[in-house]
Amino acid sequence: MVAGLTEVVSVVGWKVRKRQTAVRRVAAGTRSVYAAARAIATASWTVPAPRSAAGVTTTPSASGSHSLRLRRGNLASVLAMGVTVALLGTVALPAYAALPTANSSQEFGVAHLLRTGAQTLEVASDVITAVAAQDGYSVVSGADVRAEQERAVAEQQRAVVARSGPSVGAILVNPPYPAFSLDHVFSVAKSYIGAPYAYGGDSPAGFDCSGFVMYVYAQFGISLPHSSAEQGAAGRAISPADARPGDLVIMAGHDGIYAGEGMILHAPYAGSSVRIQPIWTEYRIVRLGI
């Protein structure tokens, strides 16, 4: 009997050490979970007398004792699931604690401002631009832009009405300046600075390049075609060094009136108006009237 108890104690001690080894494997990582659970679940004990109970089977051994073997399937699954959940819980808790929304001062600050209404900013739906400043802000709305556009159009229309005059044909019938001089030509031409550009236009309501030259020279009784190339052929070429304000500046597909010092007075292009600017390309000078 003593020998049997000694053997049981020895076996149980060995099994206990085996269980401790399995637990250490579980703690080392999830890869050892199933193996450790399987080792624990399949362990058996040798006892001196047979006994039967729920979930236990007795099998006679050669020495007259019986070996008790626990059923493996259910116990292994339960232990594996329990240990896995415990390990996952220890991993998930630090991760949850580190979520940026858990302790985000930025989120707290925004939420606090929204709750307390400490700062508010209302912008109209048609705002196009907004300029912020230290002590306030200013906006340009669609209504402001439309009002400015309407004002510019109205001003342009008033300028056209103020500059409107007789047609080229009517002027040629009774020229207002029968005495021709280049200085006077240039003086009359400058009076139309600011008149809008209009393709095919030949009146102060709208000029193109050759229409502008034609309208100015008509007031001195000189009839010119509505073409820059043909206007260049209507006079005589002179050296640019001899050019005087009032002479014609002829370019490829464009012309105007010489303004002195390498400048041209002309109607440039759509969206612009009659103006003086430097000559930017090759040109020749043509003189009319004298």
ZIFEN-V709158 format. One record per backbone hydrogen bond with DSSP energy under -1.0 kcal/mol. NH is the residue of the N-H (numbers start at 1). CO is the residue of the C=O. If there is no record, write none. Layout:
nh->NH co->CO
nh->NH co->CO
//
This chain:
nh->5 co->1
nh->6 co->2
nh->7 co->3
nh->8 co->4
nh->9 co->5
nh->10 co->6
nh->11 co->7
nh->12 co->8
nh->13 co->9
nh->14 co->10
nh->15 co->11
nh->16 co->12
nh->17 co->13
nh->18 co->14
nh->19 co->15
nh->20 co->16
nh->21 co->17
nh->22 co->18
nh->23 co->19
nh->24 co->20
nh->25 co->21
nh->26 co->22
nh->27 co->23
nh->28 co->24
nh->29 co->26
nh->32 co->29
nh->33 co->30
nh->36 co->32
nh->37 co->33
nh->38 co->34
nh->39 co->35
nh->40 co->36
nh->41 co->37
nh->42 co->38
nh->43 co->40
nh->45 co->68
nh->47 co->66
nh->56 co->53
nh->61 co->65
nh->64 co->61
nh->66 co->47
nh->67 co->59
nh->68 co->45
nh->76 co->72
nh->77 co->73
nh->78 co->74
nh->79 co->75
nh->80 co->76
nh->81 co->77
nh->82 co->78
nh->83 co->79
nh->84 co->80
nh->85 co->81
nh->86 co->82
nh->87 co->83
nh->88 co->84
nh->89 co->85
nh->90 co->86
nh->91 co->87
nh->92 co->88
nh->93 co->89
nh->95 co->91
nh->96 co->92
nh->97 co->93
nh->98 co->94
nh->99 co->96
nh->102 co->99
nh->108 co->104
nh->109 co->105
nh->110 co->106
nh->111 co->107
nh->112 co->108
nh->113 co->109
nh->114 co->110
nh->115 co->111
nh->116 co->112
nh->117 co->113
nh->127 co->124
nh->128 co->140
nh->129 co->140
nh->131 co->138
nh->133 co->136
nh->138 co->131
nh->140 co->129
nh->142 co->126
nh->145 co->141
nh->146 co->142
nh->147 co->143
nh->148 co->144
nh->149 co->145
nh->150 co->146
nh->151 co->147
nh->152 co->148
nh->153 co->149
nh->154 co->150
nh->155 co->151
nh->156 co->152
nh->157 co->153
nh->158 co->154
nh->159 co->155
nh->160 co->156
nh->161 co->157
nh->162 co->158
nh->163 co->159
nh->164 co->160
nh->171 co->167
nh->172 co->168
nh->173 co->169
nh->174 co->170
nh->177 co->219
nh->185 co->181
nh->186 co->182
nh->187 co->183
nh->188 co->184
nh->189 co->185
nh->190 co->186
nh->192 co->189
nh->193 co->190
nh->194 co->274
nh->195 co->192
nh->197 co->272
nh->198 co->207
nh->201 co->198
nh->203 co->206
nh->206 co->203
nh->207 co->196
nh->208 co->201
nh->212 co->208
nh->213 co->209
nh->214 co->210
nh->215 co->211
nh->216 co->212
nh->217 co->213
nh->218 co->214
nh->220 co->217
nh->221 co->218
nh->222 co->217
nh->227 co->225
nh->231 co->227
nh->232 co->228
nh->233 co->229
nh->236 co->287
nh->238 co->285
nh->242 co->239
nh->243 co->240
nh->246 co->258
nh->247 co->244
nh->248 co->286
nh->249 co->256
nh->250 co->284
nh->251 co->254
nh->256 co->249
nh->257 co->265
nh->258 co->247
nh->259 co->263
nh->264 co->277
nh->265 co->257
nh->266 co->275
nh->272 co->269
nh->274 co->195
nh->275 co->266
nh->277 co->264
nh->279 co->262
nh->284 co->250
nh->286 co->248
nh->287 co->236
//
